[in-house]
Amino acid sequence: MASSESQETTEKHHVTSSTAASDWANAVIYGNIKIIAKYEGENPPLCCVVLPNSKEFAVGWSDGIIEIRDTTSFGVKRSFEGPENLPVTCVSASELNPAKPMLLASYASGHTVLWDMKEGQKLSTIHNDRQTLVNTFNTDNAAYAVSGSDAKIQIYDTETSTEQQILQERSGAGWGIAHLAYEMYELGLDTRQTESSTSMAQEGAKYLMITSENN
């Protein structure tokens, strides 16, 4: 499904803001964190990411819509519709190339779509037979990683969207990947139940930091 341009007056997710101190009576805040404003919509947002320029952010909604919003006014600048109108589970953004800023979006349908944010076009679409829950670009955007409910981590070439590598838990004990950070470090594995975890296949698996969660 093609992307669509959205204006503030025609946005699909109406949001309201509140800044009164009484609105934060039940908020738990640690450290030097200050809530500037709170925005609520009719449909639940499931994921968001601040774009590297800090002037915009992307929010993924439960109906498969991704909106690019202004960080100051919260107004919608652009919107993208997912393949099957199923929830957006993860969004990652890259602006290493200002002429071609990219948004990587994963969906509960198992699809992952690479969007050209400037032109509003799909650059590529991949599909996996599972709920795809997490994704991330590597530091130079040459590749990206996706994973989900089957704990299978797949690495794709950004330019061609060809699969380069698969990392799979050996035990098949029902792990789900909760977070991926694709950085320039050797493979590290952090689990919430380490005594029941097994090591990932590490051959050729450097540059990927993994956090996993037992379902």
C-alpha positions as CSV (number, residue, x, y, z in Angstrom):
1,M,0.0,0.0,0.0
2,A,1.4,3.4,-0.9
3,S,2.4,6.0,1.6
4,S,0.2,9.0,2.0
5,E,1.0,12.6,2.8
6,S,-0.8,13.9,5.9
7,Q,-1.6,17.5,7.0
8,E,-2.3,18.5,10.6
9,T,-6.0,19.1,9.7
10,T,-6.4,15.6,8.2
11,E,-4.3,13.5,10.5
12,K,-5.7,10.0,11.2
13,H,-4.8,10.0,14.9
14,H,-6.2,12.9,16.7
15,V,-4.0,13.7,19.8
16,T,-4.5,16.0,22.7
17,S,-1.8,17.5,24.8
18,S,-1.7,18.2,28.5
19,T,1.0,20.1,30.5
20,A,-0.6,20.8,33.8
21,A,1.4,19.5,36.8
22,S,-1.6,17.6,38.1
23,D,-1.5,15.4,35.0
24,W,1.8,13.9,36.2
25,A,0.7,13.1,39.8
26,N,1.0,9.3,39.1
27,A,4.1,9.6,37.0
28,V,7.3,8.0,38.3
29,I,10.4,10.0,37.2
30,Y,14.0,9.2,38.1
31,G,17.0,11.4,37.6
32,N,17.1,14.6,35.6
33,I,14.1,13.9,33.5
34,K,11.4,16.5,32.9
35,I,8.1,15.7,31.1
36,I,7.4,18.7,28.9
37,A,4.1,17.6,27.4
38,K,1.9,14.5,27.2
39,Y,0.0,13.5,24.0
40,E,-2.8,11.0,23.9
41,G,-4.4,9.5,20.8
42,E,-7.5,7.4,20.2
43,N,-5.4,4.4,19.1
44,P,-2.5,3.1,21.1
45,P,1.0,4.0,19.8
46,L,3.3,1.0,20.1
47,C,6.7,2.4,19.1
48,C,8.5,5.6,18.3
49,V,11.9,7.0,17.5
50,V,13.3,10.5,17.4
51,L,15.0,11.2,14.1
52,P,18.7,12.0,14.2
53,N,18.0,15.7,13.4
54,S,15.9,15.9,16.6
55,K,13.3,18.0,14.8
56,E,10.9,15.1,14.0
57,F,10.0,11.8,15.4
58,A,8.2,8.7,14.0
59,V,5.4,7.0,15.9
60,G,3.9,3.6,14.9
61,W,0.3,3.0,15.7
62,S,-1.7,-0.2,16.3
63,D,-3.6,0.2,13.0
64,G,-0.4,0.0,10.9
65,I,0.0,3.7,10.4
66,I,3.4,5.5,10.9
67,E,3.3,9.2,11.3
68,I,6.3,11.6,11.1
69,R,5.5,14.4,13.6
70,D,7.2,17.6,14.5
71,T,8.9,17.5,17.9
72,T,7.7,21.0,18.8
73,S,4.1,21.2,17.5
74,F,3.5,17.5,17.3
75,G,1.8,18.1,13.9
76,V,1.9,15.4,11.3
77,K,4.3,16.0,8.4
78,R,4.1,12.7,6.6
79,S,2.4,9.3,7.1
80,F,3.0,5.8,5.8
81,E,0.5,2.9,5.7
82,G,1.7,-0.7,6.4
83,P,1.1,-3.8,4.3
84,E,-1.9,-5.2,6.1
85,N,-3.0,-2.5,8.6
86,L,-1.6,-4.6,11.5
87,P,0.3,-3.0,14.4
88,V,3.6,-1.3,13.8
89,T,6.0,-3.1,16.2
90,C,9.3,-1.2,15.7
91,V,10.7,1.8,13.9
92,S,14.3,2.8,13.3
93,A,15.5,5.9,11.5
94,S,18.7,6.9,9.7
95,E,19.7,10.2,8.2
96,L,23.4,9.5,7.4
97,N,22.5,10.4,3.8
98,P,20.5,13.7,4.1
99,A,19.3,13.3,0.5
100,K,17.8,9.9,1.3
101,P,16.7,9.6,4.9
102,M,15.4,6.1,5.7
103,L,12.9,4.6,8.0
104,L,12.9,0.9,8.8
105,A,9.5,-0.3,10.0
106,S,8.4,-3.8,11.2
107,Y,4.9,-5.0,11.6
108,A,3.0,-7.8,13.5
109,S,2.3,-9.3,10.1
110,G,5.9,-10.3,9.8
111,H,6.7,-7.6,7.2
112,T,9.6,-5.2,7.4
113,V,9.5,-2.2,5.1
114,L,12.4,0.2,4.3
115,W,10.9,3.6,3.5
116,D,12.5,6.6,1.8
117,M,11.1,9.3,4.2
118,K,11.8,12.2,1.9
119,E,10.1,10.7,-1.2
120,G,7.5,8.7,0.8
121,Q,8.3,5.6,-1.2
122,K,8.9,1.9,-0.3
123,L,12.5,1.0,-1.1
124,S,12.0,-2.7,-0.2
125,T,9.8,-5.1,1.7
126,I,10.7,-8.4,3.3
127,H,8.4,-10.9,5.0
128,N,9.0,-13.5,7.6
129,D,6.5,-16.1,8.9
130,R,6.3,-14.7,12.4
131,Q,5.6,-11.5,14.3
132,T,8.5,-9.3,13.6
133,L,9.1,-7.3,16.7
134,V,12.5,-5.5,16.5
135,N,14.8,-4.0,14.0
136,T,17.9,-1.9,13.8
137,F,20.4,-0.4,11.3
138,N,24.1,-1.0,11.8
139,T,26.2,2.1,12.4
140,D,27.0,2.8,8.7
141,N,23.6,1.7,7.4
142,A,25.1,-0.9,5.1
143,A,23.0,-3.6,6.8
144,Y,20.1,-4.0,9.2
145,A,18.9,-6.7,11.5
146,V,15.4,-7.9,12.3
147,S,14.0,-10.5,14.7
148,G,10.8,-11.4,16.5
149,S,8.7,-14.1,18.1
150,D,10.8,-17.0,16.8
151,A,14.1,-15.6,18.2
152,K,15.7,-15.9,14.7
153,I,17.9,-12.9,13.9
154,Q,18.3,-12.1,10.3
155,I,20.8,-9.6,8.8
156,Y,20.0,-8.0,5.5
157,D,21.9,-5.8,3.1
158,T,20.3,-2.4,3.1
159,E,20.9,-1.7,-0.6
160,T,19.6,-5.0,-2.0
161,S,17.5,-6.4,1.0
162,T,19.2,-9.8,0.4
163,E,19.6,-11.9,3.5
164,Q,23.3,-12.1,4.6
165,Q,23.2,-14.1,7.8
166,I,20.9,-15.9,10.2
167,L,21.5,-16.2,13.9
168,Q,19.3,-18.8,15.6
169,E,19.1,-20.0,19.2
170,R,20.2,-23.6,19.3
171,S,17.8,-24.9,22.0
172,G,14.6,-23.8,20.2
173,A,13.2,-23.2,23.7
174,G,10.8,-20.4,22.7
175,W,12.9,-17.3,23.2
176,G,11.7,-14.0,21.8
177,I,14.1,-11.1,21.0
178,A,13.2,-8.0,22.9
179,H,15.8,-5.6,21.6
180,L,18.6,-5.3,19.0
181,A,21.5,-2.8,18.9
182,Y,23.6,-3.2,15.8
183,E,26.9,-1.7,16.9
184,M,30.6,-2.1,16.2
185,Y,31.3,-4.6,19.0
186,E,31.7,-8.3,19.3
187,L,28.6,-10.3,19.9
188,G,27.2,-9.9,23.4
189,L,24.1,-11.7,24.9
190,D,22.1,-10.4,27.8
191,T,19.1,-12.4,28.9
192,R,16.6,-12.1,31.7
193,Q,16.9,-15.7,32.7
194,T,20.5,-16.6,32.1
195,E,20.4,-20.0,33.7
196,S,18.0,-21.3,31.0
197,S,19.7,-19.5,28.1
198,T,22.0,-21.0,25.5
199,S,24.7,-19.2,23.6
200,M,23.9,-17.9,20.1
201,A,25.9,-19.2,17.2
202,Q,28.8,-16.8,17.2
203,E,30.6,-17.7,14.0
204,G,30.7,-14.5,11.9
205,A,28.3,-12.8,14.2
206,K,30.3,-9.9,15.4
207,Y,28.9,-6.3,15.5
208,L,25.5,-7.4,16.9
209,M,24.4,-6.7,20.5
210,I,21.4,-8.7,21.6
211,T,18.9,-8.6,24.4
212,S,16.5,-11.5,24.6
213,E,13.4,-12.4,26.6
214,N,11.9,-15.8,27.4
215,N,8.3,-16.0,26.2
